[in-house]
Amino acid sequence: MDSFEIAFETLAIISMIIYFFYLRFTQVDEQYLYQNPNFWLMTGMLVYLGFTFFFNILVNHVDKEVIKNYYHYSYLGDIVKNILFAVALFYMPRRSGPENPAKTFNAPNLDLI
């Protein structure tokens, strides 16, 4: 594996996630932070990248026997990420049917009388 590219990509994504949290914490909103599905998605990505960062970097420099013994711990990051993504799906906005069918019809009104 190319560990330098993975490390650079992981650090870039982590810095964007931290910037997202910075922007989210600076704005005042009537909605709670945990009700925003983007919060759960970003937290899931941050947890996943935090769990797998050193596994991906050290894959070329560690003995294969050590990787066999400890690589299954990286699955904890996958499990927590999937749980947080499921919470994000729970907070996604739900759409019921259209309230007024006239509003959803996008044809121009050609009745000139």
N, C-alpha and C positions, 0 to 999 in steps of 0.2 A: 504494500500500500504506500501511497505517497503521503507521508504524515505532515509534511510542511504545508501542502495545499489544504489538507483537512483542518489543520490548526489555524491557518489564515482565515478560511471560510467560517469556522466556528467562532473565532474572535470577532469577525466582522458582524456576524448575526447576533452575537451576544451584545455587542456595542449598540446595534440598532434596537434591540429589545430594551436595553437600559435607557436609550433615548426615548423610546415609546413610553416607558414608565415615567420618565422625567416630564414629558409633555402631559401625560395623564394626571400626574400628581399636582401640576401647576394650575390646571384649569379647575374651576369650581362648577359643579354640576349638581342638579337635583337628583340624579341617578347615582346609586351606590356603585362603587368601583366593581364589586363582585357581581353586579348585574349585567355588566358589559361582557359579551362573549369574547371580545378581543383580549380582555384581561386573562381569561382562562386559556386561550390559545397561546398567548405570549408566555404565560407562566409554564404551560406544558412544554413549550419549546425550550425555555430556559432550563427547566429541570432535566430534560432529555440531554441537552448539550452539556450540562454540568456533569451528568453521570457518565457520559461516554467520551468526554474530552480527553482524559488521560489514557483511556483504553485505545483510542484511535492514534494518539501521538506515539505511544510506546510500543505499538504493534511490531515494528521492525527491530526494536532494540532489546526486546525481552525474549527469553528462552520460550520455545513453544510449549514446554511442559507447564510453565507458569501461566501462560495464556489459557491453556486448557483448564487449569485449576480455578482461575479467577474471572474468566470472561463471562460466565453466567451471571455475575453481579451486574453487568451492564444491562441485563434484561429488567432489572428493577426500574431503571430510567424509562424503558419502554412501557412498562406497566403503569407507572405514575403518569407518564405523558398521555397514554390512552384514556386513563380515568379523567384527567383534566380536560381532554378534548371532548369527552362525553358530557362533562359539565357544561362546556361551551355550547354544545348542541342543545342542551336543555334550555339555555338562556337565549338561544336564537329567537328572533321575533317570529311569532306564529301568525300566519295569515289565514283568515277565514275567507269565505266567498266574497265577491265584490258587493259592496253595499248598494250601489246604484249602477245598474247596467249601462245607463246612458253615459256615465263618466268613463267607463272602460272602452266604449266604442270610439275609435279614433278617426272616423271618417268625417270630412268637413260637412257642415250643415248647409246644404244647397237650397233649402227652402227660402225663397226670397219674398214670399208673400206674407 
